[in-house]
């Protein structure tokens, strides 16, 4: 098959490219960075250097493809000038225009858990908008919406807090572990306005790539969404696995209030409206709204990469 991938060589697109090339498919990877060209070609794929803001470029690249994989580039949540919903509307609009102009009929779209609703899911609402825009395409365009759950790699955001680094790290250690722990050198805690005994589904980017590769190369018979997960664990179970890997077996995952979470994000410089979106997203995970549709449509099989596997990678990064 001739397959077009977006996402350059990111956490998902890199293993996805390698798998599809190994299976013998003709793969083209779209990247906005010219310095990625050599790395893409080294894998055995063709590089298409350009921007998803350029509909003509997308159309030209999509033309003749058997299937395309579409994802939105990561957002800079600290950019005060970013309008996430408008950016989503524009970029998905570009994809849709290129799909129509190129005649592509098979599309896999990277969406997210929480995309089943536009209320109570905070920042994840843009995924609901993206799915809605794709659904407006003619019925003969078959779209599969991939809805991965929480990425293992999101746990890297807690590195500094676990180390007790900076004002927030010190505050969290004192707030949730006490002065005694700080004096004893047991610095750090994972804390958010979801956590503790909240049970959460998590996924490795490698397992996401495997699932998307399977969908890209299997028959496109009807529009659908599908969830991708590797393991379901409580947040305290996650903290125990990560803590053991980094030599902090006492590590806990504390549950913060929405107010404390909002204050912490604003202290780090995140615009207030964006910080409120993060707080609402986390609150939706805590109260079950974000995950409710996942539990009604669990994947038939879990991915192969478990939290204990990822913890080894986390420990390597954490130690640097």
RODO-2510 file (C-alpha; in nm, 4 decimals, decimal comma):
residues 320
     n   res          X          Y          Z
     1     x     0,0000     0,0000     0,0000
     2     x     0,0955     0,3618    -0,0526
     3     x     0,0458     0,5304     0,2851
     4     x     0,0920     0,8953     0,3865
     5     x     0,1753     0,9740     0,7485
     6     x     0,1695     1,3067     0,9283
     7     x     0,3449     1,3737     1,2574
     8     x     0,7046     1,3719     1,1294
     9     x     0,9090     1,1313     1,3461
    10     x     0,7274     1,1916     1,6725
    11     x     0,6495     0,9475     1,9531
    12     x     0,3844     0,7726     1,7429
    13     x     0,4832     0,8400     1,3828
    14     x     0,8402     0,7161     1,4299
    15     x     0,7502     0,3577     1,5345
    16     x     0,4528     0,3675     1,2961
    17     x     0,6815     0,4500     1,0025
    18     x     0,9265     0,1761     1,0965
    19     x     0,6536    -0,0855     1,1251
    20     x     0,4857    -0,0005     0,7945
    21     x     0,8170     0,0103     0,6068
    22     x     0,9143    -0,3263     0,7588
    23     x     0,5834    -0,4675     0,6334
    24     x     0,6724    -0,3607     0,2801
    25     x     0,4460    -0,0589     0,2358
    26     x     0,5417     0,2557     0,0436
    27     x     0,5422     0,5187     0,3143
    28     x     0,5661     0,8965     0,2825
    29     x     0,6169     1,0979     0,6014
    30     x     0,5127     1,4626     0,6123
    31     x     0,7360     1,6883     0,8202
    32     x     0,7679     2,0634     0,8444
    33     x     1,1387     2,0352     0,9317
    34     x     1,3969     1,9923     0,6581
    35     x     1,6432     1,8431     0,9065
    36     x     1,4135     1,5392     0,9439
    37     x     1,4510     1,4416     0,5777
    38     x     1,7640     1,2307     0,6211
    39     x     1,6257     1,0487     0,9266
    40     x     1,3012     0,9690     0,7458
    41     x     1,4869     0,8364     0,4418
    42     x     1,7190     0,6318     0,6635
    43     x     1,4154     0,4375     0,7863
    44     x     1,3228     0,3645     0,4267
    45     x     1,0366     0,6112     0,3841
    46     x     0,9996     0,9105     0,1547
    47     x     1,0098     1,2559     0,3112
    48     x     0,7585     1,5228     0,2114
    49     x     0,8756     1,8513     0,3594
    50     x     0,5998     2,1075     0,3956
    51     x     0,3276     2,2449     0,6195
    52     x    -0,0220     2,1196     0,6952
    53     x    -0,1204     2,4852     0,6682
    54     x    -0,0568     2,4501     0,2918
    55     x    -0,3579     2,2806     0,1312
    56     x    -0,1905     2,2568    -0,2098
    57     x     0,1075     2,0767    -0,0544
    58     x    -0,1213     1,8366     0,1314
    59     x    -0,3286     1,7709    -0,1795
    60     x    -0,0217     1,6972    -0,3893
    61     x     0,1200     1,4657    -0,1206
    62     x    -0,2105     1,2820    -0,0644
    63     x    -0,2793     1,2269    -0,4356
    64     x    -0,2441     0,8623    -0,5319
    65     x    -0,2328     0,7367    -0,1726
    66     x    -0,4234     0,4292    -0,0635
    67     x    -0,4620     0,5640     0,2908
    68     x    -0,3580     0,8631     0,4997
    69     x    -0,2961     0,9117     0,8703
    70     x    -0,3880     1,2581     0,9994
    71     x    -0,2907     1,4088     1,3330
    72     x    -0,2732     1,7602     1,4715
    73     x     0,0707     1,8907     1,5699
    74     x     0,1246     1,9318     1,9471
    75     x    -0,0013     2,2603     2,0868
    76     x     0,2086     2,5007     2,2926
    77     x    -0,0256     2,5372     2,5869
    78     x     0,1800     2,8240     2,7280
    79     x     0,1307     3,0393     2,4170
    80     x    -0,1126     3,3160     2,5214
    81     x    -0,2004     3,3873     2,1568
    82     x    -0,3038     3,0309     2,0746
    83     x    -0,6728     2,9690     2,0044
    84     x    -0,6939     2,5902     2,0211
    85     x    -1,0432     2,5544     1,8794
    86     x    -0,9774     2,7905     1,5893
    87     x    -0,6449     2,6222     1,5117
    88     x    -0,8158     2,2824     1,5180
    89     x    -1,0909     2,4081     1,2880
    90     x    -0,8379     2,5471     1,0407
    91     x    -0,5978     2,2527     1,0354
    92     x    -0,8644     1,9831     1,0181
    93     x    -1,0283     2,1953     0,7494
    94     x    -0,7011     2,1790     0,5552
    95     x    -0,6931     1,8012     0,5877
    96     x    -1,0534     1,7733     0,4710
    97     x    -0,9917     2,0003     0,1701
    98     x    -0,6857     1,7960     0,0689
    99     x    -0,8733     1,4665     0,1135
   100     x    -1,1526     1,5901    -0,1136
   101     x    -0,9178     1,7344    -0,3768
   102     x    -0,6882     1,4292    -0,3833
   103     x    -0,9630     1,1697    -0,3901
   104     x    -0,8370     0,9767    -0,0866
   105     x    -1,1085     0,7517     0,0562
   106     x    -0,9312     0,5909     0,3530
   107     x    -0,8329     0,7983     0,6564
   108     x    -0,7133     0,7175     1,0078
   109     x    -0,7359     1,0180     1,2386
   110     x    -0,5517     1,0447     1,5712
   111     x    -0,8156     1,1586     1,8190
   112     x    -0,8234     1,0985     2,1962
   113     x    -1,0102     0,9571     2,4885
   114     x    -1,2728     1,2146     2,5882
   115     x    -1,3590     1,2965     2,2260
   116     x    -1,7078     1,1497     2,2698
   117     x    -1,8288     1,4786     2,4223
   118     x    -1,7621     1,8521     2,4104
   119     x    -1,8669     1,9168     2,7712
   120     x    -1,6867     1,8525     3,0977
   121     x    -1,3644     1,7381     2,9304
   122     x    -1,1728     2,0672     2,9320
   123     x    -0,8905     2,0822     2,6773
   124     x    -0,9981     1,7523     2,5201
   125     x    -1,2980     1,9262     2,3626
   126     x    -1,0863     2,0089     2,0571
   127     x    -1,0738     1,6372     1,9739
   128     x    -1,4525     1,6266     1,9670
   129     x    -1,4473     1,9213     1,7269
   130     x    -1,1892     1,7478     1,5049
   131     x    -1,3968     1,4308     1,4810
   132     x    -1,7076     1,6358     1,3989
   133     x    -1,5297     1,8158     1,1143
   134     x    -1,4082     1,4883     0,9620
   135     x    -1,7590     1,3423     0,9873
   136     x    -1,8831     1,6183     0,7563
   137     x    -1,6850     1,4674     0,4663
   138     x    -1,8826     1,2710     0,2026
   139     x    -1,9933     0,9272     0,3221
   140     x    -1,7664     0,7485     0,0745
   141     x    -1,4646     0,8739     0,2692
   142     x    -1,4174     0,6103     0,5372
   143     x    -1,2661     0,7547     0,8550
   144     x    -1,1390     0,5614     1,1539
   145     x    -1,0920     0,7722     1,4669
   146     x    -0,8153     0,6379     1,6937
   147     x    -0,8835     0,7286     2,0563
   148     x    -0,5743     0,6513     2,2658
   149     x    -0,6036     0,6934     2,6409
   150     x    -0,3541     0,8745     2,8653
   151     x     0,0013     0,8473     2,7304
   152     x     0,2673     0,6954     2,9543
   153     x     0,4942     0,9735     2,8325
   154     x     0,2676     1,2349     2,9971
   155     x     0,4189     1,1181     3,3264
   156     x     0,7405     1,2974     3,2319
   157     x     0,5587     1,6187     3,3235
   158     x     0,5934     1,5140     3,6895
   159     x     0,9747     1,4712     3,6879
   160     x     1,0579     1,7987     3,8607
   161     x     0,7793     1,7618     4,1160
   162     x     0,9054     1,4132     4,2057
   163     x     1,2550     1,5554     4,2469
   164     x     1,1169     1,8321     4,4671
   165     x     1,2769     2,0853     4,2352
   166     x     1,1749     2,4471     4,2302
   167     x     0,9109     2,6243     4,4357
   168     x     0,6281     2,3975     4,3214
   169     x     0,8225     2,0808     4,3957
   170     x     0,9044     2,2030     4,7478
   171     x     0,5443     2,3132     4,7999
   172     x     0,4024     1,9780     4,6910
   173     x     0,6463     1,7850     4,9095
   174     x     0,5524     1,9930     5,2128
   175     x     0,1810     1,9976     5,1299
   176     x     0,1391     1,6256     5,0701
   177     x     0,4351     1,4510     5,2363
   178     x     0,5076     1,6759     5,5329
   179     x     0,8170     1,8430     5,6746
   180     x     0,9482     1,5139     5,8098
   181     x     0,9758     1,3679     5,4606
   182     x     1,1522     1,6784     5,3356
   183     x     1,4052     1,6679     5,6224
   184     x     1,4619     1,2966     5,5636
   185     x     1,5453     1,3683     5,2012
   186     x     1,2323     1,1952     5,0722
   187     x     1,1521     1,4792     4,8401
   188     x     0,8872     1,4777     4,5753
   189     x     0,5369     1,3623     4,5092
   190     x     0,3124     1,3184     4,2081
   191     x     0,0135     1,5461     4,2488
   192     x    -0,2749     1,6587     4,0298
   193     x    -0,6490     1,7123     4,0603
   194     x    -0,6897     1,3476     3,9673
   195     x    -0,4926     1,0713     4,1306
   196     x    -0,4716     0,8568     4,4445
   197     x    -0,7056     0,5603     4,3931
   198     x    -0,8526     0,6884     4,0640
   199     x    -0,8229     0,4007     3,8169
   200     x    -0,7005     0,5184     3,4791
   201     x    -0,6309     0,3554     3,1414
   202     x    -0,2814     0,4286     3,0067
   203     x    -0,1074     0,3580     2,6782
   204     x     0,2389     0,3434     2,5253
   205     x     0,2988     0,5388     2,2012
   206     x     0,4436     0,2137     2,0644
   207     x     0,1129     0,0356     2,1193
   208     x    -0,0676     0,3297     1,9569
   209     x     0,1557     0,2934     1,6504
   210     x     0,0862    -0,0806     1,6339
   211     x    -0,2897    -0,0293     1,6500
   212     x    -0,2868     0,2465     1,3876
   213     x    -0,0703     0,0375     1,1536
   214     x    -0,3251    -0,2427     1,1819
   215     x    -0,6139    -0,0099     1,1019
   216     x    -0,4341     0,1524     0,8081
   217     x    -0,3705    -0,1837     0,6460
   218     x    -0,7013    -0,3577     0,7243
   219     x    -1,0253    -0,3132     0,5241
   220     x    -1,2052     0,0212     0,5441
   221     x    -1,5664    -0,0985     0,5492
   222     x    -1,7347     0,1594     0,7709
   223     x    -1,6653     0,4678     0,9759
   224     x    -1,5762     0,3942     1,3363
   225     x    -1,3815     0,4945     1,6446
   226     x    -1,1575     0,2652     1,8445
   227     x    -0,9805     0,2987     2,1770
   228     x    -0,6170     0,2049     2,2343
   229     x    -0,4850     0,1133     2,5796
   230     x    -0,1953    -0,0791     2,7297
   231     x    -0,2959    -0,1156     3,0944
   232     x    -0,5495     0,0013     3,3537
   233     x    -0,4014     0,1035     3,6891
   234     x    -0,4847     0,3259     3,9821
   235     x    -0,2696     0,6350     4,0155
   236     x    -0,1222     0,5023     4,3405
   237     x    -0,0254     0,1808     4,1602
   238     x     0,1479     0,3922     3,8974
   239     x     0,3327     0,5903     4,1649
   240     x     0,4492     0,2650     4,3257
   241     x     0,5833     0,1307     3,9937
   242     x     0,7577     0,4573     3,9058
   243     x     0,8849     0,5001     4,2615
   244     x     1,0402     0,1544     4,2676
   245     x     1,2116     0,2182     3,9327
   246     x     1,3697     0,5470     4,0485
   247     x     1,4623     0,4347     4,3977
   248     x     1,1770     0,6131     4,5770
   249     x     0,9494     0,3296     4,6946
   250     x     0,7621     0,5740     4,9187
   251     x     0,6385     0,7773     4,6196
   252     x     0,2667     0,8557     4,6320
   253     x     0,0192     1,0193     4,3956
   254     x    -0,1650     1,2876     4,5898
   255     x    -0,5021     1,4256     4,4909
   256     x    -0,4984     1,8063     4,4703
   257     x    -0,7979     2,0359     4,4774
   258     x    -0,9029     2,2036     4,1541
   259     x    -0,8084     2,5350     4,3138
   260     x    -0,4539     2,4219     4,3975
   261     x    -0,4079     2,2743     4,0508
   262     x    -0,5212     2,5972     3,8853
   263     x    -0,2890     2,8027     4,1043
   264     x     0,0080     2,5802     4,0260
   265     x    -0,0442     2,5997     3,6490
   266     x    -0,0823     2,9775     3,6602
   267     x     0,2327     3,0025     3,8707
   268     x     0,4174     2,8211     3,5935
   269     x     0,2964     3,0810     3,3428
   270     x     0,0117     2,8992     3,1734
   271     x    -0,2616     3,1421     3,0597
   272     x    -0,5582     3,1284     3,2972
   273     x    -0,8144     3,0112     3,0404
   274     x    -0,5777     2,7334     2,9268
   275     x    -0,5026     2,6363     3,2864
   276     x    -0,8767     2,6159     3,3521
   277     x    -0,9015     2,3788     3,0537
   278     x    -0,6362     2,1516     3,2049
   279     x    -0,8085     2,1589     3,5447
   280     x    -1,1450     2,0735     3,3869
   281     x    -0,9862     1,7897     3,1857
   282     x    -0,8272     1,6428     3,4997
   283     x    -1,1499     1,6870     3,6939
   284     x    -1,3269     1,4956     3,4171
   285     x    -1,0805     1,2107     3,4644
   286     x    -1,1348     1,2174     3,8411
   287     x    -1,5150     1,2144     3,8201
   288     x    -1,5214     0,9558     3,5412
   289     x    -1,6719     1,1629     3,2600
   290     x    -1,3620     1,1556     3,0385
   291     x    -1,3274     0,7785     3,0677
   292     x    -1,6950     0,6774     3,0642
   293     x    -1,7161     0,6013     2,6904
   294     x    -1,3872     0,4114     2,7032
   295     x    -1,5310     0,1684     2,9570
   296     x    -1,8325     0,1156     2,7323
   297     x    -1,6065     0,0455     2,4316
   298     x    -1,2917    -0,1119     2,5766
   299     x    -1,0414    -0,2428     2,3190
   300     x    -1,0662    -0,6181     2,2649
   301     x    -0,7002    -0,6532     2,3570
   302     x    -0,4529    -0,4427     2,5503
   303     x    -0,1182    -0,3338     2,4114
   304     x     0,2023    -0,5181     2,4949
   305     x     0,3951    -0,2363     2,6658
   306     x     0,3164    -0,2228     3,0372
   307     x     0,3809     0,0463     3,2975
   308     x     0,6674    -0,1603     3,4403
   309     x     0,8325    -0,1471     3,0961
   310     x     0,7853     0,2285     3,0669
   311     x     0,9127     0,2802     3,4234
   312     x     1,2577     0,1683     3,3078
   313     x     1,2580     0,4404     3,0418
   314     x     1,1262     0,6919     3,2945
   315     x     1,4061     0,6037     3,5377
   316     x     1,6675     0,6543     3,2642
   317     x     1,5324     0,9985     3,1764
   318     x     1,4766     1,0900     3,5426
   319     x     1,8374     1,0144     3,6341
   320     x     1,9791     1,2566     3,3783
***
